[in-house]
Amino acid sequence: MKKLSKEKRNQLAAVALAILAVLGGIYFGLIRRQYASLETIHKAKRDADAKLVNIKKTITSTPGISKELGAASAAIGELESDMAAGDLYSWTFNTLRKFRQSYHVDIPEVGQPINGEVDLLPSFPYKQIRFTVSGSGYYHDLGHFIADFENNFPHVRLVNLMVEPMAGTDAGEKLMFRMDIVALVKPNPS
């Protein structure tokens, strides 16, 4: 380089800088974009591979899920078997009549069931009926009746229970009661 003139050295330096600028432009303009594009493709491939693994896992677990669905459907069917359906007044009257037979509780009045939406949970797939029952019985008999009724019918709740002593001289320790019964209604199969 010492033999070259100052003008030639400047030209050589300018050419070297121009070559570096072109190489830098090629790197930042083309090659770097390609690396970014390749990284995006690799990320999409990793996501697709993860999705594929998840799909394969779901496919292999399908028989187990089918068994769980069958068991859940059978359990729901069993629970729905004694739910209110069809003629609601008849269901109400017959259910109370059959259940009351083994208890010393007198239930002379069963109100007309009122059909409506479930007021306990929003967007619940069942409807409900509410009816009023009144009668009389001794304290322990009434307690056993209420506890056993709610235990035997998990889809039924007794609410607004009012108990008061029975008036009259021959009533003794008998109690008069009045309560509302809320029961779920089995949906019609469609």
C-alpha positions in Angstrom: 0.0 0.0 0.0 2.9 2.3 0.4 3.6 2.2 -3.3 0.1 3.3 -4.2 -0.6 6.9 -4.6 -2.7 8.8 -2.2 -5.5 9.1 -4.7 -5.4 5.3 -5.4 -5.5 4.6 -1.7 -8.5 6.8 -1.2 -10.2 5.1 -4.1 -9.3 1.6 -2.7 -10.7 2.7 0.7 -13.9 4.0 -0.9 -14.3 0.8 -2.8 -13.8 -1.2 0.4 -16.3 0.9 2.2 -18.8 0.5 -0.6 -18.3 -3.2 -0.6 -18.8 -3.3 3.2 -21.9 -1.1 2.8 -23.3 -3.4 0.1 -22.5 -6.5 2.2 -24.2 -4.8 5.2 -27.2 -3.9 3.1 -27.4 -7.5 1.8 -27.1 -8.9 5.4 -29.6 -6.5 7.0 -31.9 -6.3 4.0 -32.1 -9.9 2.8 -30.3 -12.4 5.1 -31.6 -11.0 8.4 -35.2 -11.0 7.0 -34.7 -14.6 6.0 -33.5 -15.5 9.5 -36.6 -13.8 11.0 -38.8 -15.7 8.5 -37.1 -19.0 9.4 -37.6 -18.3 13.1 -41.3 -17.7 12.5 -41.5 -20.9 10.5 -39.7 -22.8 13.3 -42.1 -21.4 15.9 -45.1 -22.3 13.8 -43.6 -25.8 13.4 -43.1 -26.2 17.1 -46.7 -25.1 17.8 -48.0 -27.5 15.1 -45.9 -30.3 16.7 -47.3 -29.5 20.1 -50.9 -29.5 18.7 -50.2 -32.8 17.0 -49.0 -34.4 20.2 -52.1 -33.0 22.0 -54.4 -34.5 19.2 -52.6 -37.9 19.4 -53.0 -37.9 23.2 -56.7 -37.1 22.8 -57.1 -39.8 20.2 -55.5 -42.4 22.5 -57.6 -41.3 25.5 -60.9 -41.5 23.5 -61.9 -45.0 24.8 -61.4 -43.8 28.4 -63.4 -40.6 27.7 -66.2 -42.7 26.1 -66.3 -44.9 29.2 -66.5 -41.9 31.5 -69.2 -40.4 29.4 -71.2 -43.6 29.5 -70.8 -43.8 33.3 -71.8 -40.2 33.7 -74.8 -40.7 31.4 -75.9 -43.7 33.4 -75.5 -41.8 36.7 -77.6 -38.9 35.4 -80.2 -41.4 34.1 -80.3 -43.1 37.5 -80.7 -39.7 39.3 -83.3 -38.6 36.9 -85.3 -41.8 37.3 -87.3 -40.5 40.3 -87.5 -36.9 39.2 -90.8 -35.2 38.5 -92.1 -35.9 35.0 -95.3 -36.0 33.1 -98.4 -35.1 35.2 -96.7 -33.1 37.9 -99.6 -33.1 40.3 -99.9 -36.8 40.1 -96.2 -37.2 40.6 -96.3 -34.9 43.6 -99.3 -36.7 45.2 -98.1 -40.2 44.6 -94.5 -39.6 45.7 -95.7 -38.1 49.0 -98.3 -40.8 49.5 -95.8 -43.6 49.0 -93.1 -42.1 51.0 -95.3 -41.1 53.9 -96.6 -44.6 54.5 -93.7 -45.7 56.8 -93.9 -42.5 58.9 -96.4 -41.3 61.5 -96.9 -38.0 59.8 -100.4 -36.9 58.6 -100.3 -34.9 55.3 -103.9 -34.1 54.4 -103.1 -31.2 52.2 -100.9 -31.1 49.1 -101.0 -28.0 47.1 -101.0 -27.6 43.3 -97.4 -27.6 41.9 -96.3 -24.4 40.3 -93.9 -25.0 37.4 -91.1 -22.5 36.7 -87.4 -21.8 36.1 -84.8 -22.9 38.7 -84.3 -20.0 41.0 -81.2 -21.4 42.7 -78.7 -21.5 39.8 -78.7 -19.4 36.6 -78.8 -21.2 33.2 -79.6 -24.6 34.8 -80.8 -27.2 32.3 -83.8 -28.3 34.5 -87.1 -26.7 35.4 -88.5 -26.8 38.9 -91.8 -27.2 40.6 -92.8 -25.7 44.0 -95.8 -26.9 46.0 -97.0 -26.5 49.6 -97.6 -29.3 52.0 -99.2 -29.1 55.4 -100.0 -31.6 58.0 -99.3 -32.7 61.6 -97.0 -35.1 63.5 -94.9 -35.5 66.5 -91.6 -33.8 66.7 -89.3 -36.8 66.2 -91.6 -38.3 63.5 -91.6 -35.1 61.6 -87.8 -34.8 62.0 -87.2 -38.3 60.6 -89.7 -37.7 57.8 -87.9 -34.5 56.7 -84.4 -35.9 56.9 -85.2 -39.2 55.1 -87.2 -37.3 52.4 -84.3 -35.1 51.5 -81.9 -38.0 51.7 -84.0 -40.2 49.4 -84.7 -37.5 46.9 -81.4 -35.5 46.3 -83.2 -33.4 43.7 -85.8 -32.2 46.2 -85.5 -29.5 48.9 -87.8 -28.6 51.7 -88.0 -24.8 52.2 -90.0 -22.4 54.3 -90.7 -24.9 57.1 -93.1 -23.5 59.7 -93.9 -25.6 62.8 -96.2 -24.7 65.6 -98.0 -26.5 68.4 -101.3 -28.0 67.5 -104.2 -26.4 69.2 -106.8 -28.4 71.1 -107.0 -30.5 74.2 -106.5 -33.9 72.6 -103.5 -32.7 70.5 -100.9 -33.4 73.2 -97.4 -32.8 71.9 -98.4 -32.9 68.2 -97.1 -30.2 65.9 -98.7 -28.6 62.9 -96.3 -28.0 60.0 -96.4 -26.2 56.7 -93.6 -26.3 54.2 -92.8 -25.7 50.6 -91.2 -28.4 48.5 -89.0 -27.6 45.5 -88.3 -30.4 43.1 -86.4 -30.5 39.8 -88.4 -31.6 36.8 -87.0 -34.1 34.3 -86.5 -32.4 30.9 -88.4 -33.9 28.0 -86.2 -35.8 25.7 -86.0 -34.1 22.3 
